[in-house]
Amino acid sequence: MLWILFVVLSAWLTSANGKEEVNGNEIAELITKKLAGNVEQYVGLWNLIKMGKEEAIDSRTSSITAVQLIARHNYPVETHIVITQDGYVLTIFRIPSSNHCTRSGTKPVVLLQHGINFAADGFLVTGPKTGLPYLLADACFDVWLSNCRGTRYSRRHTTLRVSEQKFWQFSFHEMGIQDLPAQINYILLKTKQNALHFVCYSEGCSAGMVLLSMKPEYNGKIKTANLLAPTVFMKHSKSWGLQLLKPLFMKLPDAQWSGLYGAAAINTSRCAIAMKLLPKI
């Protein structure tokens, strides 16, 4: 239940355009509104899980795509393909506008990055009243939704097959130095803008920190970074579960595991890497 209680951290980066400070504040306000409104819905979902409804939930959500979720609420949606330098084929989504937006002119761009065992669906399932992508579109943002390698939408490669072990030999490090820059470059080129706003959750923030530290030039391409429950260092974690599972994860082969929501896959190699870092970081 701890994941319900998100800790919102907004790290504002210097923007060349002073007008964008207002946009950054709008994002923070919308995130706060979303988190407050979603608690009741998450509690309801958790109760279903405790009642043994996992299979029913998985069956329902695995048959619905992000495009269908967005279109169902009468929002325009686009599908874009991005290929990383190491050959992974990523599918990302865009909500370019909203019927509730009354502003004219160029819209600020925002990229939403999901967490572990999730895809873009995780931001969409709660609907327009509390779903952050919809709220941002209503506030006249040009919304893009990431799907990193291994998720249900990004299980293709230019030379590897998803059944090959080598396909799954990646972690949040590759997401940070490969997936995120490829997506950001594509989005900025497509929108003809110099920088965008970045919103991430959990492991998505890990990838974001990898990007901004390993490729510091991307700090200039991100106007504001909004971190939800960011996971960066694990040294101070007091979770006995991590210590208990560490030997198990270290012995698992690189593979995929379909999660409860049928939306993504946990790559055991990324878990193993996290466990390796646990005593060192």
N, C-alpha and C positions, 0 to 999 in steps of 0.2 A: 504493500500500500504506500510505501514511501515515494514511489514514482509519481503518485498523485500530487504530492506536495512539492511542486517544482520550486526551485529557487531561481528567481529571475535576476540575472546579472547583465547589465547593459554596459558594454565597453565602447565608449564613443571614440572613434578615430577622427583625426583632423580632416575636415572637408574643405576642398578648394572653393566650393560654392556655399556661401553663408545661408542661403535659403534652405539647404538640405537639413539644417539643424531641426527645423520644424518637422520634417518628415521622420527623422530619427525619434523625436518625442512621440509622434503618432504611433510608430511601431511599438514602442514600449507600452503605451497606454492600451493598445489593442491586445498585446500579449497578456497584460494583466487582466483585461476583461475576459479573455478566452479562458485563462486558468481558473478564474473565479467561477465562470459559468459551466465548466466541464466537470467539476467535482461530483455533482449529483449524477451525471451520466456515467462517470467512471465507477462510482460506487455501485450503480445498478449493474454494470457489466461484471464487476467483481463478484456480486451476489450470484449472478448466473453461473459464473465459473465455479463457485463453491457448491452450487447445487448440481454440479456434474453435467453442465451443458456445453462443455468444451467442443464436442464433436459437432453440435448444431451450429455453434458460432463459427467454427472453422469452415463448415460446409457453406454457410451463407456468405461469408466474406471472401472466400477464395474464388467464388464465381463472379464477383463484382470487381470491375477494374476502376482505376482512378478516373479515367475518362468518363465512365458511366456515372460515377459519383458526382463529378463536376457538372456534367450535362444534365443530370437529373434535376439539379437545382437551377437550371436555366442560366448557367454561366458559360460563356464561350471557352473552349479549350483547344489547345494545340499540342501535338506530339512532335518532339524533336529528337533527332539521333545525334549523339556525340561519340566520337571515337578517341580513346586516349592514346598516348604515345606508345604504350605497351600493348595495344591492340584490343582492349575491352570495349565493347559496344554498349553504350549507355543510352537508355531511353528517358528523357526528361519531359515534364509537362509545363504548360504555360497557361495562365489565366490572364489574357491581355486586357480585359476590361470588365465592367459590371454595369448593369442597368441602373444601379444606385449611384454611380459616379457622375457628378454634374460638372466637374472641372474639365477644361479644355487644355490642349497643349501636350507637351511631352510628359510622360509619367515617370516617376522615380522607379527604379528596378529593385526588386527584393528577391533573394534566393533563399529558399527554405531547405535545410539539410536535416534529414531524419536521423534517428538513433539506431542502435543495434537491434536486429530482428524486426525492423520496420522498413517501410518504403514510404513513398509519398502519401499512401493511403492513411498513414497514422495522423496526418494533419487534416484529413478530409472527412473522416467517418462521423464526426459529431455534427456536421451540417452547417448551414450558413449563419445560424444564430451565434454559435461559439467557435466555429472552425476558423483558425487564423488565416488561411489562404483566402477564404471568402471575405472576411472582415477587411483584409488588406486590399483586396480588389474593390470592395465597396468604398474604401478610402482613397481610391484612385491610384493604387500602386500597380505596376506591371509585375505580376507574381509568377515566379518560376519555382518548380518543385523538383528537387534532385532525386535521383535513384542511383545509388552507388553500385558498383560491381557486386554480384551475388544476390541482389534483390530480385524479386519476381519479374521485374521489367528490364533487368540488365544482366541477363545470363547468356550473353553471346560474346564471341571473340572472333577476331579476323582469322586466326589459325587454330585455336584450341576448341575442343568440344567440351560442353559442360560436364560430361561424364568423366573427363580426364582429371586425374588428381592435380596436375599442374595448374589447371584452371583455378583451383581453390587455394593456391599457395599465395595468399595475400593477407593483409591486416589493415587496420586503420591508417597505418603509415602510407601504404599505397593509395588509399582513398584520399589522403592529404596531399601527396606530391604528384598524383596522377589524375584522379577523378575530379577533384575540386578545381584545379587550374584549367583542365580541359573544358569543364562546364562554364566556368567564369569567363574564359576567353570567348567561348561560343556565344554566350548570352550578350556580352558587351559588343561583340561584332554584330550580332543580329539586331540589337537595339540602338546601335551607334552611340553608345554612352561610354564614359571613361571609368565609371565606378558604379558599384551597387551596394545595397544594404544586405547584410547577411544575418540570418536567423538559424540557429542550430539547436539540437537537443542531444544530450548525453554523448554517445560515441561520435555523433556528427560534430560536436565541439572538439573532441579529441583530434579528428581529422582537420578541423579548422586551425587548431593550434599548431599541428604539424606543418600545414601549409604556410602559415604566417611566420613561423620560425625558420623553416628550411628554405623557403622562397620569400624572403622579406620584401621583394618588389611587389608582392600582392597586397601588402598593407596599403599601398596607394590606390588599389583597385576596390577597396572595401571602405565605404563611407562610415557605416556603423556596424558593429558586431554585437549581436544580441544573443547571449549564451543562456540556454535553459538547462538546468541541472548539468553543468559541464563536468566532464570527466577528463582530468589531465594527469594528475599524479596519484599514485595508489599507495605510496609508502606509508601514509598515515591512516589507511583504512583499518578499522577495528573489526571488520566482518570476519567472523570465524568461518563463514561459508567459503570465502575465498581461499583461506588457508587449507580448509578441508578438501576442496575440490582441485587444488593446484596439482597434486600428483596425478589425478585422473585426467585432467586436461592435457598435461604434458605427454601422456601416452596415447592420446587419441590421434588418428590419422587425419590429414586434411580432408574435409568433407563438408557436406551441407546438412542442416537439420531444419525442416520446415516448422515454423513456430505456430503458436496458437491462432494467429490471425491469418495464416497462409499468405502473408504479404512479403515475407523476406526469408532469408536464411542466415542462421548463425554459422559463420565459418570457424571451425574449431581451431584453425591455425592462428586466427587473430586472438582467440581466447588464450591459446598457449603462449603467444607473445606477451600478452598482458600479464600472464602468470610469471613469465621469465623476468619481466620488469619489476614485479611486485617487491622483491627484496632489495632491489638496487636503486630505485628512484627515490 
